[in-house]
């Protein structure tokens, strides 16, 4: 992997290799980003499931859980 360094001595920039530490940090950032995206997707799916469950229970005349009731916007 490479990066461009632009500074007064090299106004057009120079291409240099990333250090092992920079590569490891970049890879960890990618892993962290994926984990965050999966967590967001899980929360969205959970909310959709709660709304669907609440709707089905309302139609059937069943009691809602507190979480299901919290999904209803009046």
C-alpha contacts under 8 A as a table, 3 or more apart, distances in Angstrom:
res1	aa1	res2	aa2	distance
1	X	17	X	5.86
1	X	18	X	5.73
1	X	23	X	7.53
2	X	15	X	6.42
2	X	16	X	5.43
2	X	17	X	4.32
2	X	18	X	5.33
3	X	15	X	5.68
3	X	16	X	5.52
3	X	17	X	6.29
3	X	18	X	6.39
4	X	13	X	5.91
4	X	14	X	5.40
4	X	15	X	4.59
4	X	16	X	6.31
5	X	10	X	7.70
5	X	13	X	5.22
5	X	14	X	5.33
5	X	15	X	6.51
5	X	16	X	7.36
6	X	10	X	5.66
6	X	11	X	5.57
6	X	12	X	6.47
6	X	13	X	4.19
6	X	14	X	6.62
7	X	10	X	5.13
7	X	11	X	5.49
7	X	13	X	6.97
8	X	11	X	5.39
10	X	13	X	5.06
10	X	14	X	6.59
18	X	21	X	7.95
18	X	22	X	5.82
18	X	23	X	6.26
19	X	22	X	5.13
19	X	23	X	6.27
20	X	23	X	5.10
20	X	24	X	6.15
21	X	24	X	5.11
21	X	25	X	6.14
22	X	25	X	5.06
22	X	26	X	6.11
23	X	26	X	5.11
23	X	27	X	6.19
24	X	27	X	5.13
24	X	28	X	6.13
25	X	28	X	5.08
25	X	29	X	6.11
26	X	29	X	5.09
26	X	30	X	6.32
27	X	30	X	5.08
27	X	31	X	6.34
28	X	31	X	5.03
28	X	32	X	6.07
29	X	32	X	5.03
29	X	33	X	6.01
30	X	33	X	5.07
30	X	34	X	6.25
31	X	34	X	5.20
31	X	35	X	6.29
32	X	35	X	5.12
32	X	36	X	6.22
33	X	36	X	5.14
33	X	37	X	6.20
34	X	37	X	5.09
34	X	38	X	6.19
35	X	38	X	5.13
35	X	39	X	6.19
36	X	39	X	5.07
36	X	40	X	6.25
37	X	40	X	5.13
37	X	41	X	6.22
38	X	41	X	5.04
38	X	42	X	6.11
39	X	42	X	5.06
39	X	43	X	6.26
40	X	43	X	5.18
40	X	44	X	6.25
41	X	44	X	5.11
41	X	45	X	6.16
42	X	45	X	5.11
42	X	46	X	6.08
43	X	46	X	5.03
43	X	47	X	6.21
44	X	47	X	5.20
44	X	48	X	6.26
45	X	48	X	5.09
45	X	49	X	6.11
46	X	49	X	5.10
46	X	50	X	6.19
47	X	50	X	5.10
47	X	51	X	6.24
47	X	71	X	7.60
48	X	51	X	5.16
48	X	52	X	6.17
49	X	52	X	5.10
49	X	53	X	6.04
50	X	53	X	5.06
50	X	54	X	6.02
50	X	67	X	7.22
50	X	68	X	5.40
50	X	71	X	7.06
51	X	54	X	5.07
51	X	55	X	6.13
51	X	68	X	6.42
51	X	71	X	5.99
51	X	72	X	7.45
52	X	55	X	5.14
52	X	56	X	6.19
53	X	56	X	5.15
53	X	57	X	6.14
53	X	68	X	7.13
54	X	57	X	5.15
54	X	58	X	6.08
54	X	64	X	6.25
54	X	68	X	5.17
54	X	69	X	6.96
54	X	71	X	7.85
54	X	72	X	7.99
55	X	58	X	5.12
55	X	59	X	6.19
56	X	59	X	5.18
56	X	60	X	6.18
57	X	60	X	4.96
57	X	61	X	5.82
57	X	62	X	4.83
57	X	63	X	6.69
57	X	64	X	6.59
58	X	61	X	4.94
58	X	62	X	6.04
58	X	63	X	7.53
58	X	64	X	7.60
59	X	62	X	7.79
64	X	67	X	7.97
64	X	68	X	5.77
64	X	69	X	5.95
65	X	68	X	5.14
65	X	69	X	6.19
66	X	69	X	5.04
66	X	70	X	6.15
67	X	70	X	5.06
67	X	71	X	6.64
68	X	71	X	5.36
68	X	72	X	7.19
69	X	72	X	5.56
70	X	73	X	7.62
